[in-house]
Amino acid sequence: MNTKSGKYILKRIIDIFGSIICLLLFSPFLIIIPVVIKIDTRGPVFFLQKRVGKNGETFFTYKFRTMVENAEKLFRKDYKDEDLSDLIFQEKDDPRITRTGRILRRGFDELPQLFNVLKGDMSLVGPRPEIPEIVKYYSSKDRIRLRVKPGITGLAVLRGRGDIPLKETIKYDLEYIENWSLYLDVKILIQTLFIVLVTGKGAR
């Protein structure tokens, strides 16, 4: 077994134990948040969406719902290749976001993705998983993102999350892949916790 393979096995072990530890630490939120969502707005607690993972395989991500029921039907975007470079997915003051959702979007809404990590669809750290409607327009360089498992957090999250356009997100994801190390993963995880719990930078 070569060194790189060993590091990826260790990354998977860290993902499993890290997600279990996080589920235990954040278990009060996992109990309280569904109750608050149901009190605040009608509709399901969870939001499932098809995303593209490693090697182009699709899976469903789990999130706490932060928008009104049937939000995707209220506003459906038809993406075009020429629009993607400067695309920012999450608009400020989106009227579909619920009162609870504005708080959850600091990062708490993605806690259920810890189950995606346990299943092996995602990693704790990596490029954010993309929707198929966007991936079909990827260039050959962009598709390098699909060589690794997508993550709950990543370098692009630290650089601004919802505040930066897609072309910058891809740039940071490729930088992460090129410079990946277990030390970098740990550094990103620590900084992400600071953003979620303290600053809320890039949350929309």
C-alpha positions as CSV (number, residue, x, y, z in Angstrom):
1,M,0.0,0.0,0.0
2,N,1.5,3.3,-1.1
3,T,1.6,6.4,1.1
4,K,-1.2,8.2,-0.7
5,S,-3.5,5.3,-0.4
6,G,-2.7,5.1,3.3
7,K,-3.6,8.7,3.8
8,Y,-6.9,8.3,2.0
9,I,-7.7,5.3,4.3
10,L,-6.8,7.4,7.3
11,K,-9.0,10.2,6.0
12,R,-11.9,7.8,5.8
13,I,-11.3,6.6,9.3
14,I,-11.2,10.3,10.5
15,D,-14.5,10.9,8.6
16,I,-16.2,8.0,10.4
17,F,-15.0,8.8,13.9
18,G,-15.2,12.5,13.3
19,S,-18.8,12.4,12.2
20,I,-19.8,10.1,15.1
21,I,-18.1,12.5,17.6
22,C,-19.9,15.5,15.9
23,L,-23.3,13.7,16.0
24,L,-22.8,13.1,19.8
25,L,-21.6,16.7,20.4
26,F,-24.4,18.3,18.4
27,S,-27.1,15.8,19.5
28,P,-29.0,18.5,21.4
29,F,-29.2,20.6,18.2
30,L,-30.4,17.5,16.2
31,I,-33.2,17.1,18.7
32,I,-34.2,20.8,19.1
33,I,-33.9,22.0,15.5
34,P,-36.6,19.7,14.1
35,V,-39.0,20.9,16.8
36,V,-38.2,24.6,16.1
37,I,-38.7,24.1,12.4
38,K,-42.1,22.5,12.9
39,I,-43.2,25.3,15.2
40,D,-41.9,28.0,12.8
41,T,-43.3,26.8,9.5
42,R,-45.3,24.1,7.9
43,G,-43.6,21.4,5.8
44,P,-41.0,18.7,6.3
45,V,-38.1,19.0,8.7
46,F,-35.5,17.7,6.2
47,F,-34.6,18.8,2.7
48,L,-33.2,16.2,0.3
49,Q,-31.5,17.2,-2.9
50,K,-29.7,15.2,-5.6
51,R,-26.0,16.1,-5.8
52,V,-23.0,14.9,-7.8
53,G,-20.2,13.2,-5.8
54,K,-17.0,11.4,-6.5
55,N,-16.5,10.2,-10.1
56,G,-19.8,11.8,-11.1
57,E,-22.0,9.4,-9.0
58,T,-25.2,11.1,-7.7
59,F,-26.6,10.8,-4.2
60,F,-29.0,12.7,-2.0
61,T,-27.8,15.2,0.6
62,Y,-29.6,15.6,3.8
63,K,-30.2,19.1,5.3
64,F,-32.5,20.7,7.7
65,R,-35.1,22.7,5.7
66,T,-34.4,26.4,5.8
67,M,-36.9,27.6,3.1
68,V,-40.6,27.6,2.8
69,E,-42.3,24.4,1.6
70,N,-41.9,23.8,-2.1
71,A,-39.3,26.6,-2.4
72,E,-37.8,25.0,-5.5
73,K,-41.1,25.1,-7.3
74,L,-41.6,28.8,-6.4
75,F,-38.4,29.7,-8.1
76,R,-36.8,27.4,-10.6
77,K,-33.6,28.5,-12.3
78,D,-32.7,27.4,-15.8
79,Y,-28.9,27.5,-15.8
80,K,-26.9,28.3,-18.9
81,D,-23.2,27.7,-19.6
82,E,-22.5,31.4,-20.1
83,D,-24.1,32.3,-16.7
84,L,-22.0,30.0,-14.6
85,S,-18.7,32.0,-14.1
86,D,-20.2,34.7,-12.0
87,L,-23.1,32.6,-10.5
88,I,-23.9,33.1,-6.8
89,F,-26.4,30.5,-5.7
90,Q,-27.7,32.0,-2.5
91,E,-29.2,35.5,-2.9
92,K,-29.2,37.9,0.1
93,D,-32.7,38.4,1.6
94,D,-34.2,35.6,-0.3
95,P,-37.9,35.7,0.7
96,R,-38.2,32.0,0.6
97,I,-35.9,31.6,3.6
98,T,-37.8,31.1,6.9
99,R,-37.0,32.9,10.2
100,T,-35.5,29.8,11.6
101,G,-33.6,29.2,8.3
102,R,-31.7,32.4,8.6
103,I,-30.2,31.2,11.8
104,L,-29.6,27.6,10.6
105,R,-27.8,28.8,7.5
106,R,-24.8,29.6,9.6
107,G,-24.0,25.9,9.1
108,F,-26.4,24.2,11.5
109,D,-28.7,23.2,8.5
110,E,-25.9,20.9,7.3
111,L,-25.6,18.8,10.4
112,P,-27.7,16.0,8.9
113,Q,-24.9,15.6,6.2
114,L,-22.9,13.9,8.9
115,F,-25.0,10.9,8.0
116,N,-23.9,11.3,4.4
117,V,-20.3,11.1,5.7
118,L,-21.1,7.9,7.6
119,K,-22.6,6.4,4.5
120,G,-19.5,7.3,2.5
121,D,-21.2,9.7,0.1
122,M,-19.3,12.6,1.5
123,S,-16.2,13.5,3.6
124,L,-16.0,16.0,6.4
125,V,-13.7,18.1,4.2
126,G,-13.8,18.5,0.4
127,P,-15.4,20.5,-2.4
128,R,-19.1,21.2,-1.8
129,P,-21.3,18.7,-3.7
130,E,-22.8,20.3,-6.8
131,I,-26.2,19.9,-8.4
132,P,-26.4,17.9,-11.8
133,E,-27.7,21.0,-13.6
134,I,-24.4,22.8,-13.0
135,V,-22.1,19.8,-13.4
136,K,-23.2,19.2,-17.0
137,Y,-21.5,22.5,-17.9
138,Y,-18.2,21.7,-16.2
139,S,-15.1,22.1,-18.3
140,S,-12.5,19.3,-18.2
141,K,-10.6,21.3,-15.6
142,D,-13.7,21.9,-13.5
143,R,-14.3,18.1,-13.4
144,I,-11.2,17.7,-11.3
145,R,-13.5,18.5,-8.4
146,L,-15.2,15.1,-9.0
147,R,-12.0,13.2,-8.4
148,V,-12.5,13.4,-4.6
149,K,-15.5,13.0,-2.3
150,P,-17.4,16.2,-1.7
151,G,-17.3,17.6,1.8
152,I,-19.5,19.3,4.4
153,T,-16.9,22.1,4.5
154,G,-13.8,23.0,2.5
155,L,-11.4,25.7,1.5
156,A,-14.1,27.6,-0.5
157,V,-16.3,27.7,2.7
158,L,-13.5,29.4,4.5
159,R,-13.1,31.9,1.7
160,G,-16.7,33.2,1.8
161,R,-19.3,30.4,1.2
162,G,-22.3,32.1,-0.3
163,D,-20.5,35.4,-0.9
164,I,-18.3,34.2,-3.7
165,P,-19.2,33.2,-7.3
166,L,-18.9,29.7,-8.7
167,K,-15.7,30.4,-10.6
168,E,-13.9,31.3,-7.3
169,T,-15.5,28.4,-5.5
170,I,-14.0,26.0,-8.2
171,K,-10.6,27.8,-8.0
172,Y,-10.5,27.2,-4.2
173,D,-11.7,23.6,-4.6
174,L,-8.9,22.8,-7.1
175,E,-6.4,24.5,-4.8
176,Y,-7.6,22.2,-2.0
177,I,-7.3,19.1,-4.1
178,E,-3.8,20.0,-5.3
179,N,-2.5,20.8,-1.8
180,W,-4.5,18.2,0.2
181,S,-3.1,16.8,3.4
182,L,-4.6,15.5,6.6
183,Y,-3.1,18.6,8.3
184,L,-5.0,20.9,5.9
185,D,-8.3,19.0,6.7
186,V,-7.8,19.5,10.4
187,K,-7.1,23.2,9.9
188,I,-10.2,23.6,7.8
189,L,-12.4,21.8,10.3
190,I,-11.2,24.1,13.2
191,Q,-11.7,27.2,11.2
192,T,-15.1,26.1,10.0
193,L,-16.2,25.6,13.6
194,F,-15.2,29.2,14.4
195,I,-17.2,30.5,11.4
196,V,-20.3,28.5,12.4
197,L,-20.2,29.3,16.1
198,V,-18.8,32.8,16.0
199,T,-18.7,34.8,12.8
200,G,-21.3,33.3,10.5
201,K,-19.2,34.6,7.6
202,G,-20.8,33.9,4.2
203,A,-24.0,32.5,5.6
204,R,-27.1,33.3,3.5
